[in-house]
């Protein structure tokens, strides 16, 4: 990792963790879960189950399926070894997962919950235009679903990320593009009023969740920020509970940190 990248990320977190809220004031629960050599990336909730995507070198990517207490129910392997990222549920029958080269794949929920190996329902959806990742390649790092919209974007070290919004029925054409979104984005979550953004990079930097209020045109106004442990990945909003997934224990062998934090956002999201 080059020194420019380290300096850029450290400067961002130094400037943006001042006067932030402390996550410890909002904790409802926390969990440590075994990664089995995989690196956690994305999380979503389906009824009373949590689905977590993860990847491992020279292995098929995987979805770990847990119950409400994060006890493992099963493992579902994906058809390829992509560096999977975000995952989301459309509330009906489809699971979306970010895939290779700026694409997303749609999976049948019933197959994900019951099969050992799953394939996409149809061809991968190319959303690569304008999306550039840390290595100068096209990549879709995170994805989220709300009502009839899909929100997806990239992780960029030099410039702010790009957020692309699609009507779920029109995935070939963007509904809106926010080109000057936020730095070092790993995941987003939202309800009808607020959009939450997780930003993180490196084991030396604290993570940040930024809470924005948005209008019908998706203009964003920053309301507050929360400081969390390092290497926060995707976040998921379940009513007023914010579920935070970390990947730091994939790199730090001491297992010092929790893999899952659940925060009570009721006061902040009223």
Secondary structure by P-SEA (a helix, b strand, c coil): ccaaaaaaaaaaaaacccccccccccccccccccccccccccccccccbbbbbbccccccbbbbbbcccccccbbbbccccccccbbbbccccbbbbbbccbbbbbbcccccccccbbbbccccccccccccccccccccccccccccbbbbbbbbccbbbbbbbbcccccccccccccccccccccccccccbbbbbbbccccbbbbbbbbbbcccccccccbbbbbcccccbbbbcccbbbbbbcccccccccccccbbbbbcccccc
